[in-house]
């Protein structure tokens, strides 16, 4: 697989009619260069203060952020502009944060969206941070935020299937909220293993169902109104997938039930969110009648 050719084709997305307005909007802020803006790595990833911008500059900032709606991951605070994303991603990040040390490591975030987690990871001082996500919208959201952060994060418009062909391996790979979108979950986990250096680690989260049997739910057409959900395993089934894909030291970090505190509609997001995906008469079920979204977080090490 020639990733250089693929990357070149991906870059051409900026010429697509539906993408060009985002790109042109980013060009408008190219001269908005705020030096030494203070960064706060808290729940709201924050850059600068309101007084760093003139009224006209702030209006341009807000115009650009709104042009890039919907914002799924966040929240961000850019010079006093609060981008209240659909997902309060700080909840997930704070849950997993005690379980890794990225200092001087080469790190990948698969399905990185707009880079919220990677911006938070900068505090750990990794050697290199690379995000993989084929979405043009989230690429432009990332570039918008990074214009002010001025980080060395690399954003690749590639998917997990390209990871093993990348020009180097990784010490630590995150894949948060991706596995259930893949029709071959074991094959996907094998790709992660092949993308790791010796003794490399992964941290993943995915939908799960309760149970001690090594089985999984295969939704018919949609799950929680999402069309591309293929397999939702029990923890024993997911453990087997990881083992068969070449991992050991498999550890369950946590299980959580998704609530409206973590995922909800805002003026920065979609018209529908979690409250619209659940059965209005029984919030323990999706509108399709399946168990409501529950997640498991797991960490594992590549078998040597």
C-alpha positions as CSV (number, residue, x, y, z in Angstrom):
1,X,0.0,0.0,0.0
2,X,1.5,3.4,-1.1
3,X,0.3,5.8,1.6
4,X,2.0,8.7,-0.1
5,X,-0.4,8.3,-3.0
6,X,-3.3,7.8,-0.7
7,X,-2.4,10.9,1.3
8,X,-2.2,13.0,-1.8
9,X,-5.7,11.9,-2.8
10,X,-7.0,12.7,0.7
11,X,-5.5,16.2,0.5
12,X,-7.6,16.8,-2.6
13,X,-10.7,16.8,-0.4
14,X,-10.2,20.5,0.2
15,X,-11.4,21.0,-3.4
16,X,-14.7,19.2,-2.8
17,X,-17.7,21.6,-2.9
18,X,-18.9,20.7,0.5
19,X,-15.4,21.0,2.0
20,X,-14.2,24.2,0.3
21,X,-16.2,26.5,2.6
22,X,-14.4,25.1,5.7
23,X,-11.0,25.5,4.1
24,X,-11.7,29.1,2.9
25,X,-13.0,30.0,6.3
26,X,-9.7,28.8,7.9
27,X,-7.8,31.0,5.4
28,X,-9.5,34.0,7.0
29,X,-7.9,33.3,10.4
30,X,-4.4,32.7,8.9
31,X,-3.3,36.2,10.0
32,X,-4.8,35.9,13.4
33,X,-1.5,35.0,15.1
34,X,-1.7,35.2,18.9
35,X,1.8,34.5,20.3
36,X,2.4,32.8,23.7
37,X,-1.3,32.3,24.4
38,X,-1.6,30.4,27.7
39,X,-2.9,26.8,27.5
40,X,-4.9,25.2,30.2
41,X,-5.2,21.4,30.0
42,X,-8.3,21.1,32.1
43,X,-11.7,19.7,31.3
44,X,-12.3,22.6,28.9
45,X,-9.2,22.6,26.8
46,X,-8.5,26.3,27.0
47,X,-6.3,28.6,24.9
48,X,-5.8,32.2,25.8
49,X,-8.2,34.8,27.3
50,X,-10.8,37.1,25.9
51,X,-8.6,40.1,26.4
52,X,-6.1,38.6,23.9
53,X,-8.4,39.5,21.0
54,X,-10.0,42.6,19.7
55,X,-13.8,42.6,19.2
56,X,-13.3,42.1,15.4
57,X,-10.8,39.3,16.0
58,X,-13.2,37.6,18.4
59,X,-16.1,37.9,15.9
60,X,-13.9,36.2,13.3
61,X,-13.0,33.5,15.7
62,X,-16.7,32.8,16.5
63,X,-17.7,32.9,12.9
64,X,-15.0,30.3,12.0
65,X,-16.0,28.0,14.9
66,X,-19.6,28.1,13.9
67,X,-18.8,27.4,10.3
68,X,-17.3,24.1,11.5
69,X,-20.5,22.9,13.3
70,X,-21.2,20.1,14.4
71,X,-18.6,19.7,17.1
72,X,-18.8,16.2,18.4
73,X,-15.8,16.1,20.8
74,X,-14.6,18.7,23.3
75,X,-15.2,21.0,25.1
76,X,-12.9,23.8,24.0
77,X,-12.5,27.4,25.2
78,X,-10.7,29.5,22.7
79,X,-10.0,33.1,24.0
80,X,-13.3,33.0,25.9
81,X,-15.3,31.4,23.2
82,X,-16.9,28.3,24.7
83,X,-17.4,25.5,22.1
84,X,-19.7,23.2,24.0
85,X,-19.5,19.9,22.0
86,X,-22.0,17.1,22.0
87,X,-19.7,14.8,23.9
88,X,-18.2,16.0,27.2
89,X,-15.0,14.1,26.2
90,X,-13.3,15.3,29.4
91,X,-15.3,12.6,31.3
92,X,-13.8,9.8,29.2
93,X,-10.3,11.3,29.3
94,X,-10.3,11.8,33.0
95,X,-11.4,8.2,33.4
96,X,-8.5,6.7,31.4
97,X,-5.8,9.3,32.3
98,X,-4.5,7.4,35.4
99,X,-3.8,4.3,33.2
100,X,-1.1,5.6,30.9
101,X,2.2,7.5,30.8
102,X,3.1,8.9,27.4
103,X,6.3,10.8,28.2
104,X,8.8,10.4,25.4
105,X,6.6,7.8,23.6
106,X,5.4,7.7,20.0
107,X,1.6,7.8,20.3
108,X,-1.3,7.2,17.8
109,X,-4.9,8.2,18.4
110,X,-7.1,6.1,16.0
111,X,-10.4,7.9,15.2
112,X,-9.0,11.1,16.7
113,X,-12.0,13.3,15.6
114,X,-10.9,16.9,16.1
115,X,-8.0,16.0,18.3
116,X,-9.4,16.9,21.7
117,X,-7.7,13.9,23.4
118,X,-4.4,14.6,21.7
119,X,-4.5,18.2,22.8
120,X,-5.0,17.0,26.3
121,X,-2.1,14.4,25.9
122,X,0.3,17.2,25.1
123,X,0.6,17.8,28.8
124,X,2.3,14.3,29.1
125,X,5.1,15.4,26.7
126,X,5.0,12.5,24.3
127,X,7.8,12.2,21.7
128,X,5.3,12.3,18.8
129,X,1.5,12.5,18.5
130,X,-0.2,11.3,15.4
131,X,-4.0,11.2,14.9
132,X,-5.8,9.1,12.3
133,X,-9.2,10.1,11.1
134,X,-10.5,10.2,7.5
135,X,-13.1,13.0,8.2
136,X,-12.5,16.3,6.4
137,X,-14.7,18.2,8.9
138,X,-12.8,17.1,11.9
139,X,-9.5,17.7,10.1
140,X,-10.5,21.4,9.7
141,X,-11.7,21.6,13.3
142,X,-8.3,20.3,14.4
143,X,-6.5,22.8,12.2
144,X,-8.6,25.6,13.6
145,X,-7.7,24.8,17.2
146,X,-4.1,23.9,16.4
147,X,-3.6,27.3,14.7
148,X,-3.6,28.8,18.2
149,X,-2.1,25.8,20.1
150,X,0.8,25.6,17.6
151,X,1.6,22.0,18.4
152,X,3.6,19.5,16.4
153,X,0.7,17.0,16.3
154,X,0.3,15.3,12.9
155,X,-3.2,14.7,11.6
156,X,-3.5,12.0,9.0
157,X,-6.7,11.5,7.0
158,X,-6.2,7.8,7.3
159,X,-8.1,4.9,9.0
160,X,-7.1,2.0,11.2
161,X,-6.6,-0.1,8.2
162,X,-3.7,2.0,7.1
163,X,-1.9,1.9,10.5
164,X,0.3,-1.1,9.8
165,X,1.6,0.5,6.6
166,X,2.6,3.7,8.3
167,X,6.3,4.7,8.0
168,X,7.0,3.9,11.7
169,X,5.5,1.9,14.6
170,X,4.0,3.2,17.8
171,X,4.7,2.7,21.5
172,X,1.1,3.4,22.6
173,X,-2.1,3.4,20.5
174,X,-5.5,4.7,21.6
175,X,-8.6,3.6,19.8
176,X,-11.6,5.1,21.5
177,X,-15.1,4.5,20.1
178,X,-14.0,2.8,16.9
179,X,-14.1,-1.0,17.2
180,X,-17.9,-1.3,17.0
181,X,-17.7,0.5,13.6
182,X,-15.5,-2.2,12.1
183,X,-17.1,-5.3,10.4
184,X,-14.0,-7.4,11.3
185,X,-13.1,-6.5,14.9
186,X,-10.4,-9.2,15.4
187,X,-8.8,-8.1,12.1
188,X,-8.9,-4.5,13.3
189,X,-7.2,-5.5,16.6
190,X,-4.5,-7.4,14.6
191,X,-3.8,-4.2,12.7
192,X,-3.2,-2.4,16.0
193,X,-0.8,-5.2,17.1
194,X,1.1,-4.9,13.8
195,X,1.3,-1.1,14.3
196,X,3.0,-1.4,17.7
197,X,6.7,-1.5,18.6
198,X,8.0,-4.2,20.9
199,X,6.2,-4.1,24.3
200,X,3.7,-1.6,22.8
201,X,0.4,-1.0,24.5
202,X,-3.2,-0.2,23.4
203,X,-6.1,1.4,25.2
204,X,-9.5,0.9,23.7
205,X,-13.1,1.5,24.5
206,X,-16.1,0.0,22.8
207,X,-19.8,-0.7,23.3
208,X,-20.5,-3.8,25.4
209,X,-23.3,-6.0,26.6
210,X,-23.5,-7.6,30.0
211,X,-23.0,-11.4,30.4
212,X,-20.4,-14.0,31.3
213,X,-20.8,-15.9,28.0
214,X,-18.3,-15.3,25.1
215,X,-20.9,-13.8,22.8
216,X,-21.8,-10.6,21.1
217,X,-24.9,-8.7,19.9
218,X,-25.1,-8.1,16.2
219,X,-27.7,-5.3,15.7
220,X,-30.1,-5.4,12.7
221,X,-29.5,-2.3,10.6
222,X,-29.2,0.2,13.4
223,X,-28.2,0.5,17.1
224,X,-29.1,3.6,18.9
225,X,-30.0,5.1,15.5
226,X,-26.4,4.5,14.3
227,X,-26.2,2.5,11.1
228,X,-22.6,1.2,11.1
229,X,-22.5,-0.7,14.4
230,X,-21.6,-4.3,13.7
231,X,-20.6,-6.3,16.9
232,X,-21.2,-5.5,20.6
233,X,-19.4,-8.1,22.7
234,X,-19.5,-9.2,26.3
235,X,-16.3,-8.5,28.2
236,X,-15.2,-12.2,27.9
237,X,-15.8,-12.1,24.1
238,X,-13.8,-8.9,23.8
239,X,-11.0,-10.5,25.9
240,X,-10.9,-13.4,23.5
241,X,-10.7,-11.0,20.5
242,X,-7.7,-9.3,22.1
243,X,-6.0,-12.5,22.9
244,X,-6.6,-13.9,19.4
245,X,-5.3,-10.6,17.9
246,X,-1.9,-11.0,19.7
247,X,-2.3,-9.2,23.0
248,X,-1.6,-10.2,26.6
249,X,-1.9,-8.5,30.1
250,X,-5.4,-7.7,29.2
251,X,-6.9,-5.4,31.8
252,X,-10.5,-4.0,32.3
253,X,-10.1,-0.4,33.4
254,X,-13.8,0.4,33.8
255,X,-17.3,0.0,32.5
256,X,-19.7,2.9,32.1
257,X,-23.3,3.6,31.1
258,X,-23.6,6.6,28.8
259,X,-25.7,9.3,30.3
260,X,-26.9,12.7,29.2
261,X,-24.2,14.3,31.3
262,X,-21.6,12.9,28.9
263,X,-23.6,13.1,25.6
264,X,-26.3,15.6,24.8
265,X,-27.6,18.2,22.3
266,X,-26.0,21.6,22.4
267,X,-26.1,24.6,20.0
268,X,-22.7,23.4,18.7
269,X,-23.8,19.9,17.8
270,X,-26.4,17.8,16.0
271,X,-30.1,18.1,16.2
272,X,-30.3,14.8,18.0
273,X,-28.3,13.1,20.7
274,X,-28.5,10.4,23.3
275,X,-32.0,11.4,24.6
276,X,-33.4,10.8,21.1
277,X,-31.6,7.5,20.8
278,X,-33.2,5.8,23.8
279,X,-36.7,4.4,24.2
280,X,-38.8,7.2,25.8
281,X,-40.7,4.7,27.9
282,X,-37.7,2.7,29.0
283,X,-34.3,4.4,29.1
284,X,-32.5,1.1,29.7
285,X,-33.2,0.3,26.0
286,X,-32.4,2.0,22.7
287,X,-35.2,3.0,20.3
288,X,-34.6,-0.3,18.5
289,X,-35.1,-2.3,21.8
290,X,-31.5,-3.2,22.4
291,X,-29.7,-2.6,25.7
292,X,-28.8,1.1,26.1
293,X,-25.2,2.1,25.3
294,X,-22.7,0.8,27.8
295,X,-18.9,1.0,27.4
296,X,-15.9,-1.1,28.5
297,X,-12.4,0.4,28.6
298,X,-9.6,-2.1,28.2
299,X,-5.8,-1.9,28.1
300,X,-3.5,-4.6,26.7
301,X,0.1,-5.2,25.7
302,X,1.4,-6.7,22.5
303,X,2.7,-10.3,22.9
304,X,6.4,-10.4,22.2
